[in-house]
Each structure stands twice: as structure tokens, then as C-alpha cells.
């Protein structure tokens, strides 16, 4: 992992899959003495947010995630809560609608898991802006195999009234900055971000 992609950033956001990506990022950041923190974007029905919040490493929801590629019904052994600074719960409709909006605005073929990460990143940006800090975002993956399966879910997101809100939120971010790694000067402590 090139240090230039982490150095000078306050946050890196990753989706909650097996937990291995967040663990790898956290270990790398720790071993290289970087000040960047790790946030995990967790979709509905996934066990990571409640497990992390309650400090229950074997927490299970008993329900699968509807966002392909991320979210688990039970906290996986690869997840290292000691290396994660924040877990952000994200509604499925927000994940799908954010991905759809990015595709429409940029033409980038992003999937709902990227929408989940984007929504979590925007939550962090809102917090940073409230403290007078700047941020930038980058999306890391493409939709590839998942785009077709998201069409009906995207329709449902519009029915929930989230499309316009997400569209306004992502449009404002798209027009003001680049995409995921955040600027300097965040001072929030773990679990109080």
C-alpha cells in the first residue's frame, strides 16, 4: 500500500465485508505510525456496527445484508475492532441511491457497496465541516457484476424519498471536491466521531 494514499489523511473508509480490509488498513497505519483513522461502512442487517458498538466480537444479526459484497450476519474473525476507529451504519436505500446518483452524475460504474462507503464518507465529511475541517473523497471500486442486480433496489430507494436527498448531498460533494481520503486536523476520539 503506497504511503502517499494514506499520508496526510484523517480517515480512510472501507466497506464491511469479511473485516480483513479494515484490519489490513488498520495494521498498516499503526505499523507505519500514520495518524489516519479507519472507518467501516456497514449496511443494514450487518453485524459489524452493533458488534463494534457493544464490544461483542461474536455478535450476529441472523439476517443477511442486501448489499452485495459487504455486510455479514455475524462478525467475521478477520474483523479487528481494535484497529477500527468508527463503524458507520448505512441504510440500504441510501447505499443504492448514492451509487445510482454517482453513476448518473459521473458515469463511473460504481456498485451499492461503493454507495455504502460514499454515504459513510459523507457522514464523516458532514462532521468534519461542522468542525470547520476540509475533506475529499475517492471511490475505489467499480460495480461490475453487481449493477444489474441493483436496478429494482434503486427504484425502491426513490420510492422511499431518499433519491433527492442523496442526490443533493452527493451532488454538492461532487462539485466541491475529489473522492475518499480526508484532510488534516480532525481531533475526534474513537466512537465519538
Secondary structure, 3 states (H helix, E strand, C coil): CCHHHCCCCCEEEEECCCCHHHHHHHHHHHHCCCCCEEEEEEECCCCHHHHHHCCCCCCECCCCCCCCCCCCCECCCCCCHHHCCEEEEECHHHHHHHHHHHHHHHCCCCCHHHHHHHHHHHHHHHHHHHCCCCEEECCCCCCHHHHHHHHHHHHHHHHCCHHHHHHHHHHHHHHHCCEEEECCCCCCCCCCC
